[in-house]
Amino acid sequence: MFELKQVMQIIQAQYILDIVDADGSGTMNTEDFTHFVYICKNAVIDDIKTILFLAADKDCSLSISKSELLTILKKLGAEVNQQMVDELVDQVADNEDGTLSYDLFNTLMERLIE
């Protein structure tokens, strides 16, 4: 058995749960729960950049695909489509498969904030 060793307030846990609730039902299926544990296990609770990266990383691969990026941006309220995301990723991605590492994700987010 493993231990998460994370201390978080209820509001922090609720925020993460809202992000990983894929269908917006307010309940968690096994995939949502696994994703929640992945975030709690790998993130420092006060580090919003890491939480967003891990929340976007739905398949827990430590990289973000274009479709995962589209999903998290929409959850954050951005009005984007797949073509826009493809263009954004192509500007910063340094690999053939177009996935984003943590550093590339942060670079992209900084560009979006500007």
C-alpha positions as CSV (number, residue, x, y, z in Angstrom):
1,M,0.0,0.0,0.0
2,F,1.3,3.5,-0.7
3,E,0.9,6.8,1.1
4,L,0.2,10.1,-0.6
5,K,2.0,12.2,2.0
6,Q,0.0,15.3,0.8
7,V,-1.7,17.6,3.2
8,M,-4.3,19.7,1.4
9,Q,-7.3,21.8,2.4
10,I,-10.7,20.7,1.2
11,I,-10.9,23.6,-1.2
12,Q,-7.6,22.4,-2.9
13,A,-8.9,18.9,-3.2
14,Q,-12.2,20.1,-4.6
15,Y,-10.3,22.2,-7.2
16,I,-8.3,19.2,-8.4
17,L,-11.4,17.0,-8.4
18,D,-13.3,19.5,-10.5
19,I,-10.4,19.5,-13.0
20,V,-10.2,15.7,-13.3
21,D,-14.0,15.1,-13.4
22,A,-13.9,14.3,-17.1
23,D,-17.7,14.3,-17.7
24,G,-18.5,17.1,-15.2
25,S,-20.9,14.8,-13.3
26,G,-19.5,15.7,-9.9
27,T,-18.7,12.0,-9.3
28,M,-15.5,10.1,-10.0
29,N,-15.1,6.9,-12.0
30,T,-12.0,4.8,-11.8
31,E,-10.1,6.7,-14.4
32,D,-10.9,10.1,-12.7
33,F,-9.8,8.6,-9.3
34,T,-6.5,7.3,-10.8
35,H,-5.8,10.7,-12.4
36,F,-6.6,12.5,-9.0
37,V,-4.1,10.2,-7.2
38,Y,-1.5,10.8,-9.9
39,I,-1.8,14.5,-9.4
40,C,-1.7,14.3,-5.6
41,K,1.3,12.0,-5.7
42,N,3.4,14.1,-8.1
43,A,2.4,17.7,-7.4
44,V,3.4,20.2,-4.7
45,I,-0.1,21.4,-3.7
46,D,0.9,25.1,-3.8
47,D,2.5,24.8,-7.3
48,I,-0.4,25.7,-9.7
49,K,1.8,25.2,-12.8
50,T,2.6,21.6,-11.9
51,I,-1.0,20.9,-10.9
52,L,-2.2,22.2,-14.3
53,F,0.4,20.2,-16.1
54,L,-0.6,17.0,-14.3
55,A,-4.3,17.7,-14.7
56,A,-3.8,18.1,-18.4
57,D,-1.8,14.8,-18.5
58,K,-4.9,12.6,-18.5
59,D,-3.0,9.4,-19.5
60,C,-0.3,10.0,-16.7
61,S,2.5,9.9,-19.3
62,L,4.4,12.9,-18.0
63,S,3.8,14.6,-21.3
64,I,0.8,16.4,-22.8
65,S,-0.7,15.6,-26.2
66,K,-2.5,18.2,-28.3
67,S,-5.8,16.7,-27.4
68,E,-5.0,16.8,-23.7
69,L,-4.0,20.4,-24.0
70,L,-7.3,21.2,-25.8
71,T,-9.2,19.6,-23.0
72,I,-7.5,21.4,-20.2
73,L,-7.7,24.8,-22.0
74,K,-11.4,24.3,-22.5
75,K,-11.8,23.4,-18.8
76,L,-10.1,26.6,-17.9
77,G,-12.6,28.5,-20.0
78,A,-10.5,29.2,-23.1
79,E,-12.3,29.5,-26.4
80,V,-10.0,27.3,-28.5
81,N,-10.4,24.7,-31.2
82,Q,-8.1,21.8,-32.3
83,Q,-6.5,23.9,-35.1
84,M,-5.6,26.7,-32.7
85,V,-4.0,24.2,-30.3
86,D,-2.1,22.5,-33.1
87,E,-0.6,25.8,-34.1
88,L,0.3,26.7,-30.5
89,V,2.0,23.4,-29.9
90,D,3.8,23.5,-33.2
91,Q,5.4,26.9,-32.1
92,V,7.0,25.4,-29.0
93,A,7.3,21.7,-29.5
94,D,10.8,20.4,-30.1
95,N,9.9,16.8,-31.0
96,E,8.3,14.9,-33.8
97,D,5.1,13.7,-31.9
98,G,4.0,17.2,-30.9
99,T,3.8,16.4,-27.2
100,L,4.7,18.9,-24.5
101,S,7.1,18.3,-21.6
102,Y,6.5,20.1,-18.3
103,D,9.0,22.9,-19.4
104,L,7.4,23.3,-22.9
105,F,3.9,23.4,-21.3
106,N,5.1,26.2,-19.0
107,T,6.6,28.1,-22.0
108,L,3.3,27.8,-23.8
109,M,1.3,28.9,-20.8
110,E,3.5,32.0,-20.4
111,R,2.9,32.8,-24.1
112,L,-0.8,32.5,-23.6
113,I,-0.8,34.7,-20.6
114,E,1.1,37.5,-22.4
